[in-house]
């Protein structure tokens, strides 16, 4: 029987919601399933109302489900706010002793979570009691949970391990002895294997960067990009990476530019607000032809916006950011696995074309956890472009940093690695890098830099078109919308409405012509985007010459669920 | 043996005749020769203004970046290749206005670079507006009735930020300035020199003559102790009839680059990448 079960853990910040979802996600991943964990959190450390939703499937999964099969409430407020999302006959666990909620429905199951925790271990271990109880309800064995708790808390000592195990066992037992409802959505215990990985988009991006030779990282912490910095910090010592926390995003990008100029792979990461401060530096990288990679993990703006939520509001911004004209590339992974591989592509493009590359994520991609099959390092060969990395000090004496080349890309040497000296300049400059006012040289230099766009355009992968069969309905999207859109297309086709999707993960320089033949000439194109204006839709209309009249847009800070897209397509046909 | 000839650039100089920058350029060349540095071993990061044109008029590696952003770029270069002698150079607008925050944090980090600020107390490149170091009441096109805010005291700020080398030079004393620059480059840590640089076009108050009548070497008093914070604070506040030049404050403390375990004797740019070693990174996620 196919498994597709969603479990929501709801409560206040600080109650250990994320630790439950991480434990469950890891156990399911190790027992044959694919999970997708979405975090819905407020911008606070304690209190409020947060939830994590774990979707467990026997197939790869990249999106949330709007139907919740199990609801685990860690406080009274969660019952009121989250019960409406529970499917009919779905199961809710709540602590009747801590809530005024009363129900005759046997599916609404009151467990004295706090009392059990106090007796079996410690009061704060309510989350272990709830996890044990949930496992019992889902028909999953207890032992994998006990084993995992041991692994998870081993560093904190035997007493904490035992207390957590006792809490989980007691919760499990309480369900076995008292639950009288019906649990239809079971998750059978599959066999144990440590092949697959569970990681979020930020970890995938950071790992992708490390695995393709990142040597220097500078950033100012900003949600939802901070986990990238934290992951790199955690492995910096092992992989000889220098990480510097900058005083602001202006310094962050300028430090990365300095390190890249000196000759190492360098990057920074931020969200839209921080990127607003970086745009001056982005132009500096373009003008000085310095390869730098910038991750922009979007969140709803403008200004501070919704710091812990999601949006795709910065596509047009990053394509146009900074004054003047210069080449850049923009990549936007659709899920964690793509995030890993696209980081290598970002660095290869940056160094091959000696220009900045932006990788666009968003809170939904960066904070969500995905189960991944094996990652393949052979798929990420390092291409450092035309650069002299000779170990000996070369005897070259005459060198022009911006020597004229048809491709726009001048050979690089590194400062201090030859007897020659090099000049890089943010002013318009000669081939040698000195300031110039010459109209002729200015014209040549602009052409030289902009020529790189053509080179990069030829490197952009085609969008993912799925399924290949042409259809009347075409969904158009980019970035983290991938999973929800793909499922929506499947549902539409299943319901007899022929649909196709076009998903872009390599957006700029944009090339629309080659794939226009793969969709019907008269297809109705629906842009599906998490923003107000339909930024890809407008861009697509301008670049591909195919107007996009239908837009399915959402800007409430929450991610799309597949059925939500299906419903809104149906409203418009 | 290097000579000042080795540092000659063929880029034509675009400063006003008589500009204080000429003597700073000369002092820089002399300091490099004194230290036996080859042009390719030096990288100078400059910002925007008249002072930041300096590296173009020298033969050495140069990154002429953005207004106020010299120090982050210089920090990145030094961390990626600590074998380079790295300097940052800019004016008072570049360093004390646009780049003020970077200045504070570069001092805090104690990155091993030398920072030269050509302080002419006026905006020269943009034809004479008020600067953060212009005197109270300074009249310019942006403060026609006189500047209403007192000047920033860069030396006080630096000492308070525990900058490990704080000095003041004067463009009219080339030999003294050469010695200061040499000492700054030799210093392990962030070395800062505020250089009094008369602007012959736009500053009619703080002229060569005005300075020449006031400056004195801080170490003429043999009891002066540059390691004493309180003495340094007192010296940094002297202004008016007598203006001290020389090393005002100096101490040794760990540098940012010196504390990087990633360097391990070999600069980052010289480390070979080993993709085979990366697969262990996946284990923690399985």
Interface residues (C-beta under 8 A of the other chain):
Chain A: X30 X194 X195 X196 X197 X198 X199 X203 X207 X210 X211 X212 X213 X215 X216 X218 X235 X236 X237 X239 X240 X241 X242 X244 X246 X247 X248 X250 X251 X252 X254 X255 X256 X257 X258 X259 X260 X261 X262 X263 X264 X266 X280 X281 X284 X288 X375 X377 X380 X382 X391 X393 X414 X415 X416 X417 X418 X419 X420 X421 X422 X423 X424 X425 X426 X427 X433 X434 X435
Chain B: X11 X14 X38 X39 X40 X41 X43 X45 X48 X53 X55 X56 X59 X60 X61 X62 X63 X64 X65 X66 X69 X71 X72 X73 X74 X75 X76 X77 X78 X79 X80 X81 X83 X84 X101 X102 X104 X105 X109 X256 X260 X261 X262 X263 X264 X268 X269 X270 X271 X273 X275 X277 X278 X279 X281 X282 X285 X286
